[in-house]
Amino acid sequence: DENVATVAYGLSDTFSLILVLMGYMAVIFQIPLFIMLAIMMGIVTRTWLEDKRLLFWGGFLTIAFLVNPDPTGMTPFIIAATMIVLYEGTLALLRWTGN
């Protein structure tokens, strides 16, 4: 009976980790929307965002390490890389469209 309880506890932790990471990824994939809204509302400009690119990259890496519940250490780099790709892709799209 102890083995069954241990497996159920392990599944609960795994399921909880998956839900938390899905929530973080849902927020991360909204980065292009936040950037576009900030530019449309006149809060920032594309050139300002390009000038502060390294600060945003550092912030993305910091956020990825702070909110990471995974003890392996690989997940923060995957999350930060996703954030950086979305950020740079949005800037490239804005540069291409002339905004």
N, C-alpha and C positions, 0 to 999 in steps of 0.2 A: 504493500500500500504506500510506503514511503516513496518508492520510485515513481508511482503515478502522480503523487502530489508534487514531486520535484519537476517532472515533465510539464505538468500544468502550470507551475510557477514560471518555468522557463519560457513557455509559450506566451504567457501573459506579458512578460518583460519584452519579448521579441515583438509582439503585436503592439505594445505601447511605444516602443522605439520606432516602429514603422509608421505609426500614426503621427508621432511628433515630427519625424523627418518629412512626411507628406505635407504637414502643415507649414513647415519652414519652406519647403520647395514651392508651395502655393503662393507664399508671400514673395519669394525670390523671383518667380516668373512674372510678377507685377512691376518689376523695375522699369521696363520700357514704358509702361503706362504712366508711372510716376514721373519719369523724365519728360515725356511728351506733355503731360499736364502742367508741369512746372514751366516748361518753355512756352506753352500756349497762354498761360496766365501771366507771363512776363516776369516771373520770379527769378529765373536764370536765363542765360543764353548758351547756345551750343559752344561758342568759343570759350566761355568761362568754364564749362564742364570739361572741355578738352585741356584747358590749362591746369585744372585741378585733378587731373586723371590719376596721378600717383596717390594723392590723398584718398580718393575714392577706393582705389585698389587696396590700400592699407586698411581702410574702414571695412571693406568687404571681408578681408582676411580676419580682422579682429572680430567682426560679428560672427563669422563662420566658426571661429574657435570658441566664442562665448556661448553660443546656443547649441553646440554640438554635444549630444548625449552619448555618442558612440566612443568607446574607449580605444578603438583601434588606431585612431589618428589619421586615417585616410579620408574619412568623410569631410572634415573641414576643408581639405584641399579641393575636393570635388565640388563642394558647395561654393567656395570662393571662386573657382574657375568658372562655374556656371554664371555667377554674378558678374564676373569680369567680361565674359563673352556677351552676355545680354547688354551690359553697359556699352561696350565698344560697338556692338552691332547696332544699337540704337543711335549712337553718335554717327556711325557710318551711314545709316539710313537718312539721318537728318542732313548730313553733308551732301548726300546724293540728291535729295529733294530740294536742297537750297535753303533750308530753314536754319 
